[in-house]
Amino acid sequence: MTEPATPPGAGAPSGAGPAPETEVQEEAFRIPDAVAAALTEFAAIEQLTRGEAICTILTAYLRQSGYLSWRSDP
């Protein structure tokens, strides 16, 4: 008999350490289809993973908007 799946958001109690690696997390937000398609195209052209593409785009936007320093990352 198998254990029931842990519902999304029902991790370990606060202060009990990190949640098990096998726990599946629900997506935090939904990306509109047009944005997801553009992200996929950008990642493919730039030869980046989806996560790397998101970080690249966010970094550029936040720097241009003045929320992130232009200094190099360590």
HTML snippet that shows the backbone in 3Dmol.js (N, CA, C, O; Angstrom):
<script src="https://3Dmol.org/build/3Dmol-min.js"></script>
<div id="view" style="width:600px;height:400px;position:relative"></div>
<script>
const pdb = `
ATOM      1  N   MET A   1       0.846  -1.176   0.000  1.00  0.00           N
ATOM      2  CA  MET A   1       0.000   0.000   0.000  1.00  0.00           C
ATOM      3  C   MET A   1       0.889   1.236   0.000  1.00  0.00           C
ATOM      4  O   MET A   1       1.906   1.272   0.692  1.00  0.00           O
ATOM      5  N   THR A   2       0.509   2.249  -0.774  1.00  0.00           N
ATOM      6  CA  THR A   2       1.314   3.462  -0.856  1.00  0.00           C
ATOM      7  C   THR A   2       0.707   4.555  -0.004  1.00  0.00           C
ATOM      8  O   THR A   2      -0.492   4.553   0.277  1.00  0.00           O
ATOM      9  N   GLU A   3       1.558   5.497   0.409  1.00  0.00           N
ATOM     10  CA  GLU A   3       1.080   6.633   1.204  1.00  0.00           C
ATOM     11  C   GLU A   3       0.364   7.621   0.294  1.00  0.00           C
ATOM     12  O   GLU A   3       0.721   7.751  -0.877  1.00  0.00           O
ATOM     13  N   PRO A   4      -0.649   8.325   0.819  1.00  0.00           N
ATOM     14  CA  PRO A   4      -1.326   9.318  -0.005  1.00  0.00           C
ATOM     15  C   PRO A   4      -0.382  10.473  -0.306  1.00  0.00           C
ATOM     16  O   PRO A   4       0.513  10.778   0.483  1.00  0.00           O
ATOM     17  N   ALA A   5      -0.590  11.118  -1.461  1.00  0.00           N
ATOM     18  CA  ALA A   5       0.232  12.259  -1.861  1.00  0.00           C
ATOM     19  C   ALA A   5      -0.008  13.425  -0.924  1.00  0.00           C
ATOM     20  O   ALA A   5      -1.122  13.627  -0.439  1.00  0.00           O
ATOM     21  N   THR A   6       1.045  14.192  -0.671  1.00  0.00           N
ATOM     22  CA  THR A   6       0.935  15.394   0.161  1.00  0.00           C
ATOM     23  C   THR A   6       0.291  16.493  -0.666  1.00  0.00           C
ATOM     24  O   THR A   6       0.757  16.783  -1.768  1.00  0.00           O
ATOM     25  N   PRO A   7      -0.776  17.116  -0.159  1.00  0.00           N
ATOM     26  CA  PRO A   7      -1.402  18.188  -0.927  1.00  0.00           C
ATOM     27  C   PRO A   7      -0.453  19.365  -1.093  1.00  0.00           C
ATOM     28  O   PRO A   7       0.394  19.601  -0.231  1.00  0.00           O
ATOM     29  N   PRO A   8      -0.586  20.136  -2.232  1.00  0.00           N
ATOM     30  CA  PRO A   8       0.274  21.290  -2.436  1.00  0.00           C
ATOM     31  C   PRO A   8       0.187  22.242  -1.253  1.00  0.00           C
ATOM     32  O   PRO A   8      -0.894  22.505  -0.727  1.00  0.00           O
ATOM     33  N   GLY A   9       1.362  22.762  -0.838  1.00  0.00           N
ATOM     34  CA  GLY A   9       1.395  23.724   0.255  1.00  0.00           C
ATOM     35  C   GLY A   9       1.405  23.098   1.630  1.00  0.00           C
ATOM     36  O   GLY A   9       1.486  23.810   2.631  1.00  0.00           O
ATOM     37  N   ALA A  10       1.323  21.769   1.702  1.00  0.00           N
ATOM     38  CA  ALA A  10       1.288  21.105   3.010  1.00  0.00           C
ATOM     39  C   ALA A  10       2.638  20.463   3.291  1.00  0.00           C
ATOM     40  O   ALA A  10       2.743  19.241   3.392  1.00  0.00           O
ATOM     41  N   GLY A  11       3.676  21.295   3.417  1.00  0.00           N
ATOM     42  CA  GLY A  11       5.025  20.806   3.690  1.00  0.00           C
ATOM     43  C   GLY A  11       5.207  20.515   5.152  1.00  0.00           C
ATOM     44  O   GLY A  11       4.247  20.351   5.906  1.00  0.00           O
ATOM     45  N   ALA A  12       6.475  20.453   5.539  1.00  0.00           N
ATOM     46  CA  ALA A  12       6.806  20.194   6.928  1.00  0.00           C
ATOM     47  C   ALA A  12       6.388  21.372   7.789  1.00  0.00           C
ATOM     48  O   ALA A  12       6.358  22.503   7.303  1.00  0.00           O
ATOM     49  N   PRO A  13       6.063  21.139   9.058  1.00  0.00           N
ATOM     50  CA  PRO A  13       5.692  22.235   9.947  1.00  0.00           C
ATOM     51  C   PRO A  13       6.817  23.242  10.070  1.00  0.00           C
ATOM     52  O   PRO A  13       7.986  22.900   9.896  1.00  0.00           O
ATOM     53  N   SER A  14       6.471  24.466  10.366  1.00  0.00           N
ATOM     54  CA  SER A  14       7.446  25.538  10.505  1.00  0.00           C
ATOM     55  C   SER A  14       8.489  25.161  11.543  1.00  0.00           C
ATOM     56  O   SER A  14       8.165  24.704  12.639  1.00  0.00           O
ATOM     57  N   GLY A  15       9.764  25.363  11.169  1.00  0.00           N
ATOM     58  CA  GLY A  15      10.844  25.066  12.090  1.00  0.00           C
ATOM     59  C   GLY A  15      11.283  23.612  12.071  1.00  0.00           C
ATOM     60  O   GLY A  15      12.222  23.247  12.780  1.00  0.00           O
ATOM     61  N   ALA A  16      10.626  22.770  11.276  1.00  0.00           N
ATOM     62  CA  ALA A  16      10.965  21.359  11.247  1.00  0.00           C
ATOM     63  C   ALA A  16      12.019  21.038  10.197  1.00  0.00           C
ATOM     64  O   ALA A  16      12.339  19.869   9.983  1.00  0.00           O
ATOM     65  N   GLY A  17      12.567  22.064   9.533  1.00  0.00           N
ATOM     66  CA  GLY A  17      13.573  21.840   8.502  1.00  0.00           C
ATOM     67  C   GLY A  17      12.938  21.850   7.130  1.00  0.00           C
ATOM     68  O   GLY A  17      11.734  22.074   7.003  1.00  0.00           O
ATOM     69  N   PRO A  18      13.735  21.609   6.097  1.00  0.00           N
ATOM     70  CA  PRO A  18      13.228  21.669   4.729  1.00  0.00           C
ATOM     71  C   PRO A  18      12.241  20.552   4.430  1.00  0.00           C
ATOM     72  O   PRO A  18      12.285  19.480   5.034  1.00  0.00           O
ATOM     73  N   ALA A  19      11.358  20.823   3.492  1.00  0.00           N
ATOM     74  CA  ALA A  19      10.378  19.826   3.066  1.00  0.00           C
ATOM     75  C   ALA A  19      11.095  18.708   2.311  1.00  0.00           C
ATOM     76  O   ALA A  19      12.169  18.938   1.755  1.00  0.00           O
ATOM     77  N   PRO A  20      10.531  17.520   2.281  1.00  0.00           N
ATOM     78  CA  PRO A  20      11.164  16.420   1.549  1.00  0.00           C
ATOM     79  C   PRO A  20      11.329  16.775   0.077  1.00  0.00           C
ATOM     80  O   PRO A  20      10.499  17.482  -0.493  1.00  0.00           O
ATOM     81  N   GLU A  21      12.411  16.277  -0.540  1.00  0.00           N
ATOM     82  CA  GLU A  21      12.675  16.571  -1.948  1.00  0.00           C
ATOM     83  C   GLU A  21      11.626  15.974  -2.865  1.00  0.00           C
ATOM     84  O   GLU A  21      11.461  16.442  -3.992  1.00  0.00           O
ATOM     85  N   THR A  22      10.913  14.957  -2.415  1.00  0.00           N
ATOM     86  CA  THR A  22       9.923  14.308  -3.260  1.00  0.00           C
ATOM     87  C   THR A  22       8.619  15.097  -3.343  1.00  0.00           C
ATOM     88  O   THR A  22       7.761  14.790  -4.171  1.00  0.00           O
ATOM     89  N   GLU A  23       8.464  16.114  -2.489  1.00  0.00           N
ATOM     90  CA  GLU A  23       7.238  16.911  -2.500  1.00  0.00           C
ATOM     91  C   GLU A  23       7.162  17.734  -3.785  1.00  0.00           C
ATOM     92  O   GLU A  23       8.138  18.378  -4.167  1.00  0.00           O
ATOM     93  N   VAL A  24       6.024  17.714  -4.441  1.00  0.00           N
ATOM     94  CA  VAL A  24       5.820  18.478  -5.669  1.00  0.00           C
ATOM     95  C   VAL A  24       5.182  19.803  -5.305  1.00  0.00           C
ATOM     96  O   VAL A  24       4.184  19.845  -4.586  1.00  0.00           O
ATOM     97  N   GLN A  25       5.767  20.898  -5.809  1.00  0.00           N
ATOM     98  CA  GLN A  25       5.222  22.214  -5.527  1.00  0.00           C
ATOM     99  C   GLN A  25       4.359  22.671  -6.695  1.00  0.00           C
ATOM    100  O   GLN A  25       4.677  22.427  -7.859  1.00  0.00           O
ATOM    101  N   GLU A  26       3.266  23.334  -6.361  1.00  0.00           N
ATOM    102  CA  GLU A  26       2.373  23.875  -7.363  1.00  0.00           C
ATOM    103  C   GLU A  26       2.994  25.140  -7.935  1.00  0.00           C
ATOM    104  O   GLU A  26       3.665  25.879  -7.216  1.00  0.00           O
ATOM    105  N   GLU A  27       2.776  25.400  -9.233  1.00  0.00           N
ATOM    106  CA  GLU A  27       3.316  26.597  -9.863  1.00  0.00           C
ATOM    107  C   GLU A  27       2.785  27.829  -9.155  1.00  0.00           C
ATOM    108  O   GLU A  27       1.592  27.908  -8.862  1.00  0.00           O
ATOM    109  N   ALA A  28       3.661  28.798  -8.873  1.00  0.00           N
ATOM    110  CA  ALA A  28       3.302  29.983  -8.110  1.00  0.00           C
ATOM    111  C   ALA A  28       2.402  30.931  -8.903  1.00  0.00           C
ATOM    112  O   ALA A  28       1.574  31.628  -8.315  1.00  0.00           O
ATOM    113  N   PHE A  29       2.549  30.967 -10.201  1.00  0.00           N
ATOM    114  CA  PHE A  29       1.726  31.853 -11.020  1.00  0.00           C
ATOM    115  C   PHE A  29       1.595  31.263 -12.417  1.00  0.00           C
ATOM    116  O   PHE A  29       2.362  30.386 -12.814  1.00  0.00           O
ATOM    117  N   ARG A  30       0.613  31.761 -13.149  1.00  0.00           N
ATOM    118  CA  ARG A  30       0.383  31.269 -14.503  1.00  0.00           C
ATOM    119  C   ARG A  30       0.934  32.276 -15.496  1.00  0.00           C
ATOM    120  O   ARG A  30       0.629  33.466 -15.411  1.00  0.00           O
ATOM    121  N   ILE A  31       1.744  31.808 -16.437  1.00  0.00           N
ATOM    122  CA  ILE A  31       2.296  32.655 -17.483  1.00  0.00           C
ATOM    123  C   ILE A  31       1.336  32.621 -18.671  1.00  0.00           C
ATOM    124  O   ILE A  31       0.984  31.541 -19.146  1.00  0.00           O
ATOM    125  N   PRO A  32       0.906  33.792 -19.160  1.00  0.00           N
ATOM    126  CA  PRO A  32       0.028  33.817 -20.335  1.00  0.00           C
ATOM    127  C   PRO A  32       0.685  33.093 -21.518  1.00  0.00           C
ATOM    128  O   PRO A  32       1.909  33.094 -21.649  1.00  0.00           O
ATOM    129  N   ASP A  33      -0.125  32.486 -22.364  1.00  0.00           N
ATOM    130  CA  ASP A  33       0.385  31.686 -23.482  1.00  0.00           C
ATOM    131  C   ASP A  33       1.349  32.459 -24.378  1.00  0.00           C
ATOM    132  O   ASP A  33       2.380  31.914 -24.774  1.00  0.00           O
ATOM    133  N   ALA A  34       1.041  33.711 -24.706  1.00  0.00           N
ATOM    134  CA  ALA A  34       1.903  34.500 -25.587  1.00  0.00           C
ATOM    135  C   ALA A  34       3.271  34.747 -24.938  1.00  0.00           C
ATOM    136  O   ALA A  34       4.299  34.711 -25.615  1.00  0.00           O
ATOM    137  N   VAL A  35       3.277  34.996 -23.627  1.00  0.00           N
ATOM    138  CA  VAL A  35       4.534  35.225 -22.912  1.00  0.00           C
ATOM    139  C   VAL A  35       5.326  33.919 -22.840  1.00  0.00           C
ATOM    140  O   VAL A  35       6.545  33.927 -23.017  1.00  0.00           O
ATOM    141  N   ALA A  36       4.656  32.810 -22.586  1.00  0.00           N
ATOM    142  CA  ALA A  36       5.330  31.513 -22.522  1.00  0.00           C
ATOM    143  C   ALA A  36       5.961  31.160 -23.868  1.00  0.00           C
ATOM    144  O   ALA A  36       7.072  30.633 -23.912  1.00  0.00           O
ATOM    145  N   ALA A  37       5.266  31.445 -24.951  1.00  0.00           N
ATOM    146  CA  ALA A  37       5.804  31.175 -26.290  1.00  0.00           C
ATOM    147  C   ALA A  37       7.027  32.045 -26.566  1.00  0.00           C
ATOM    148  O   ALA A  37       8.027  31.564 -27.099  1.00  0.00           O
ATOM    149  N   ALA A  38       6.947  33.320 -26.204  1.00  0.00           N
ATOM    150  CA  ALA A  38       8.081  34.221 -26.400  1.00  0.00           C
ATOM    151  C   ALA A  38       9.266  33.783 -25.544  1.00  0.00           C
ATOM    152  O   ALA A  38      10.407  33.839 -26.001  1.00  0.00           O
ATOM    153  N   LEU A  39       9.016  33.353 -24.325  1.00  0.00           N
ATOM    154  CA  LEU A  39      10.069  32.878 -23.430  1.00  0.00           C
ATOM    155  C   LEU A  39      10.741  31.637 -24.008  1.00  0.00           C
ATOM    156  O   LEU A  39      11.967  31.533 -23.988  1.00  0.00           O
ATOM    157  N   THR A  40       9.961  30.708 -24.517  1.00  0.00           N
ATOM    158  CA  THR A  40      10.496  29.493 -25.125  1.00  0.00           C
ATOM    159  C   THR A  40      11.368  29.829 -26.326  1.00  0.00           C
ATOM    160  O   THR A  40      12.444  29.254 -26.497  1.00  0.00           O
ATOM    161  N   GLU A  41      10.903  30.764 -27.163  1.00  0.00           N
ATOM    162  CA  GLU A  41      11.675  31.176 -28.335  1.00  0.00           C
ATOM    163  C   GLU A  41      12.986  31.855 -27.909  1.00  0.00           C
ATOM    164  O   GLU A  41      14.051  31.552 -28.448  1.00  0.00           O
ATOM    165  N   PHE A  42      12.899  32.773 -26.942  1.00  0.00           N
ATOM    166  CA  PHE A  42      14.090  33.460 -26.430  1.00  0.00           C
ATOM    167  C   PHE A  42      15.105  32.453 -25.898  1.00  0.00           C
ATOM    168  O   PHE A  42      16.291  32.530 -26.221  1.00  0.00           O
ATOM    169  N   ALA A  43      14.640  31.512 -25.085  1.00  0.00           N
ATOM    170  CA  ALA A  43      15.530  30.504 -24.497  1.00  0.00           C
ATOM    171  C   ALA A  43      16.202  29.661 -25.582  1.00  0.00           C
ATOM    172  O   ALA A  43      17.391  29.357 -25.483  1.00  0.00           O
ATOM    173  N   ALA A  44      15.455  29.289 -26.605  1.00  0.00           N
ATOM    174  CA  ALA A  44      16.011  28.475 -27.684  1.00  0.00           C
ATOM    175  C   ALA A  44      17.064  29.246 -28.476  1.00  0.00           C
ATOM    176  O   ALA A  44      18.137  28.715 -28.763  1.00  0.00           O
ATOM    177  N   ILE A  45      16.764  30.487 -28.828  1.00  0.00           N
ATOM    178  CA  ILE A  45      17.700  31.295 -29.613  1.00  0.00           C
ATOM    179  C   ILE A  45      18.966  31.594 -28.816  1.00  0.00           C
ATOM    180  O   ILE A  45      20.071  31.535 -29.355  1.00  0.00           O
ATOM    181  N   GLU A  46      18.808  31.912 -27.543  1.00  0.00           N
ATOM    182  CA  GLU A  46      19.950  32.243 -26.684  1.00  0.00           C
ATOM    183  C   GLU A  46      20.633  31.002 -26.104  1.00  0.00           C
ATOM    184  O   GLU A  46      21.633  31.120 -25.397  1.00  0.00           O
ATOM    185  N   GLN A  47      20.105  29.828 -26.397  1.00  0.00           N
ATOM    186  CA  GLN A  47      20.616  28.548 -25.906  1.00  0.00           C
ATOM    187  C   GLN A  47      20.705  28.532 -24.378  1.00  0.00           C
ATOM    188  O   GLN A  47      21.745  28.215 -23.799  1.00  0.00           O
ATOM    189  N   LEU A  48      19.579  28.885 -23.743  1.00  0.00           N
ATOM    190  CA  LEU A  48      19.456  28.909 -22.296  1.00  0.00           C
ATOM    191  C   LEU A  48      18.355  27.953 -21.861  1.00  0.00           C
ATOM    192  O   LEU A  48      17.477  27.607 -22.650  1.00  0.00           O
ATOM    193  N   THR A  49      18.405  27.527 -20.603  1.00  0.00           N
ATOM    194  CA  THR A  49      17.280  26.787 -20.049  1.00  0.00           C
ATOM    195  C   THR A  49      16.166  27.801 -19.786  1.00  0.00           C
ATOM    196  O   THR A  49      16.402  29.008 -19.824  1.00  0.00           O
ATOM    197  N   ARG A  50      14.983  27.322 -19.527  1.00  0.00           N
ATOM    198  CA  ARG A  50      13.864  28.218 -19.225  1.00  0.00           C
ATOM    199  C   ARG A  50      14.164  29.065 -17.980  1.00  0.00           C
ATOM    200  O   ARG A  50      13.886  30.264 -17.964  1.00  0.00           O
ATOM    201  N   GLY A  51      14.724  28.447 -16.950  1.00  0.00           N
ATOM    202  CA  GLY A  51      15.074  29.166 -15.735  1.00  0.00           C
ATOM    203  C   GLY A  51      16.128  30.226 -15.978  1.00  0.00           C
ATOM    204  O   GLY A  51      16.023  31.339 -15.462  1.00  0.00           O
ATOM    205  N   GLU A  52      17.153  29.889 -16.765  1.00  0.00           N
ATOM    206  CA  GLU A  52      18.190  30.863 -17.099  1.00  0.00           C
ATOM    207  C   GLU A  52      17.611  32.029 -17.902  1.00  0.00           C
ATOM    208  O   GLU A  52      17.991  33.182 -17.696  1.00  0.00           O
ATOM    209  N   ALA A  53      16.702  31.726 -18.806  1.00  0.00           N
ATOM    210  CA  ALA A  53      16.074  32.772 -19.612  1.00  0.00           C
ATOM    211  C   ALA A  53      15.262  33.719 -18.732  1.00  0.00           C
ATOM    212  O   ALA A  53      15.317  34.936 -18.909  1.00  0.00           O
ATOM    213  N   ILE A  54      14.515  33.164 -17.792  1.00  0.00           N
ATOM    214  CA  ILE A  54      13.725  33.996 -16.874  1.00  0.00           C
ATOM    215  C   ILE A  54      14.651  34.893 -16.062  1.00  0.00           C
ATOM    216  O   ILE A  54      14.380  36.085 -15.919  1.00  0.00           O
ATOM    217  N   CYS A  55      15.738  34.342 -15.529  1.00  0.00           N
ATOM    218  CA  CYS A  55      16.690  35.144 -14.745  1.00  0.00           C
ATOM    219  C   CYS A  55      17.329  36.232 -15.594  1.00  0.00           C
ATOM    220  O   CYS A  55      17.495  37.357 -15.124  1.00  0.00           O
ATOM    221  N   THR A  56      17.689  35.923 -16.830  1.00  0.00           N
ATOM    222  CA  THR A  56      18.297  36.906 -17.730  1.00  0.00           C
ATOM    223  C   THR A  56      17.345  38.062 -17.998  1.00  0.00           C
ATOM    224  O   THR A  56      17.733  39.228 -17.930  1.00  0.00           O
ATOM    225  N   ILE A  57      16.101  37.731 -18.301  1.00  0.00           N
ATOM    226  CA  ILE A  57      15.098  38.762 -18.593  1.00  0.00           C
ATOM    227  C   ILE A  57      14.809  39.610 -17.355  1.00  0.00           C
ATOM    228  O   ILE A  57      14.765  40.837 -17.439  1.00  0.00           O
ATOM    229  N   LEU A  58      14.616  38.968 -16.223  1.00  0.00           N
ATOM    230  CA  LEU A  58      14.342  39.701 -14.989  1.00  0.00           C
ATOM    231  C   LEU A  58      15.511  40.601 -14.596  1.00  0.00           C
ATOM    232  O   LEU A  58      15.308  41.742 -14.180  1.00  0.00           O
ATOM    233  N   THR A  59      16.732  40.086 -14.728  1.00  0.00           N
ATOM    234  CA  THR A  59      17.904  40.881 -14.389  1.00  0.00           C
ATOM    235  C   THR A  59      17.980  42.132 -15.258  1.00  0.00           C
ATOM    236  O   THR A  59      18.197  43.231 -14.748  1.00  0.00           O
ATOM    237  N   ALA A  60      17.801  41.970 -16.571  1.00  0.00           N
ATOM    238  CA  ALA A  60      17.853  43.119 -17.480  1.00  0.00           C
ATOM    239  C   ALA A  60      16.769  44.135 -17.144  1.00  0.00           C
ATOM    240  O   ALA A  60      17.039  45.335 -17.095  1.00  0.00           O
ATOM    241  N   TYR A  61      15.554  43.668 -16.913  1.00  0.00           N
ATOM    242  CA  TYR A  61      14.446  44.575 -16.601  1.00  0.00           C
ATOM    243  C   TYR A  61      14.694  45.321 -15.292  1.00  0.00           C
ATOM    244  O   TYR A  61      14.515  46.537 -15.224  1.00  0.00           O
ATOM    245  N   LEU A  62      15.104  44.596 -14.257  1.00  0.00           N
ATOM    246  CA  LEU A  62      15.322  45.217 -12.955  1.00  0.00           C
ATOM    247  C   LEU A  62      16.490  46.207 -12.985  1.00  0.00           C
ATOM    248  O   LEU A  62      16.454  47.225 -12.293  1.00  0.00           O
ATOM    249  N   ARG A  63      17.513  45.919 -13.773  1.00  0.00           N
ATOM    250  CA  ARG A  63      18.625  46.870 -13.910  1.00  0.00           C
ATOM    251  C   ARG A  63      18.168  48.125 -14.646  1.00  0.00           C
ATOM    252  O   ARG A  63      18.462  49.241 -14.216  1.00  0.00           O
ATOM    253  N   GLN A  64      17.458  47.947 -15.743  1.00  0.00           N
ATOM    254  CA  GLN A  64      16.981  49.090 -16.522  1.00  0.00           C
ATOM    255  C   GLN A  64      16.014  49.949 -15.723  1.00  0.00           C
ATOM    256  O   GLN A  64      15.945  51.162 -15.923  1.00  0.00           O
ATOM    257  N   SER A  65      15.278  49.335 -14.833  1.00  0.00           N
ATOM    258  CA  SER A  65      14.288  50.058 -14.023  1.00  0.00           C
ATOM    259  C   SER A  65      14.893  50.662 -12.761  1.00  0.00           C
ATOM    260  O   SER A  65      14.206  51.376 -12.031  1.00  0.00           O
ATOM    261  N   GLY A  66      16.170  50.388 -12.493  1.00  0.00           N
ATOM    262  CA  GLY A  66      16.844  50.952 -11.341  1.00  0.00           C
ATOM    263  C   GLY A  66      16.660  50.190 -10.045  1.00  0.00           C
ATOM    264  O   GLY A  66      17.025  50.688  -8.981  1.00  0.00           O
ATOM    265  N   TYR A  67      16.102  48.994 -10.113  1.00  0.00           N
ATOM    266  CA  TYR A  67      15.888  48.183  -8.911  1.00  0.00           C
ATOM    267  C   TYR A  67      17.073  47.283  -8.586  1.00  0.00           C
ATOM    268  O   TYR A  67      17.152  46.737  -7.485  1.00  0.00           O
ATOM    269  N   LEU A  68      17.988  47.125  -9.527  1.00  0.00           N
ATOM    270  CA  LEU A  68      19.120  46.219  -9.356  1.00  0.00           C
ATOM    271  C   LEU A  68      20.392  46.937  -9.802  1.00  0.00           C
ATOM    272  O   LEU A  68      20.416  47.590 -10.845  1.00  0.00           O
ATOM    273  N   SER A  69      21.435  46.807  -9.009  1.00  0.00           N
ATOM    274  CA  SER A  69      22.714  47.450  -9.307  1.00  0.00           C
ATOM    275  C   SER A  69      23.287  46.919 -10.620  1.00  0.00           C
ATOM    276  O   SER A  69      23.043  45.774 -11.002  1.00  0.00           O
ATOM    277  N   TRP A  70      24.042  47.760 -11.293  1.00  0.00           N
ATOM    278  CA  TRP A  70      24.700  47.360 -12.551  1.00  0.00           C
ATOM    279  C   TRP A  70      26.031  46.678 -12.300  1.00  0.00           C
ATOM    280  O   TRP A  70      26.700  46.252 -13.242  1.00  0.00           O
ATOM    281  N   ARG A  71      26.428  46.567 -11.017  1.00  0.00           N
ATOM    282  CA  ARG A  71      27.685  45.875 -10.705  1.00  0.00           C
ATOM    283  C   ARG A  71      27.606  44.415 -11.112  1.00  0.00           C
ATOM    284  O   ARG A  71      26.523  43.833 -11.168  1.00  0.00           O
ATOM    285  N   SER A  72      28.747  43.834 -11.393  1.00  0.00           N
ATOM    286  CA  SER A  72      28.802  42.407 -11.751  1.00  0.00           C
ATOM    287  C   SER A  72      28.434  41.563 -10.548  1.00  0.00           C
ATOM    288  O   SER A  72      28.698  41.940  -9.406  1.00  0.00           O
ATOM    289  N   ASP A  73      27.825  40.424 -10.810  1.00  0.00           N
ATOM    290  CA  ASP A  73      27.506  39.471  -9.745  1.00  0.00           C
ATOM    291  C   ASP A  73      28.793  38.774  -9.347  1.00  0.00           C
ATOM    292  O   ASP A  73      29.648  38.539 -10.200  1.00  0.00           O
ATOM    293  N   PRO A  74      28.957  38.433  -8.055  1.00  0.00           N
ATOM    294  CA  PRO A  74      30.190  37.761  -7.597  1.00  0.00           C
ATOM    295  C   PRO A  74      30.343  36.388  -8.178  1.00  0.00           C
ATOM    296  O   PRO A  74      31.322  35.701  -7.889  1.00  0.00           O
TER     297      PRO A  74
END
`;
const viewer = $3Dmol.createViewer("view");
viewer.addModel(pdb, "pdb");
viewer.setStyle({}, {cartoon: {color: "spectrum"}});
viewer.zoomTo();
viewer.render();
</script>
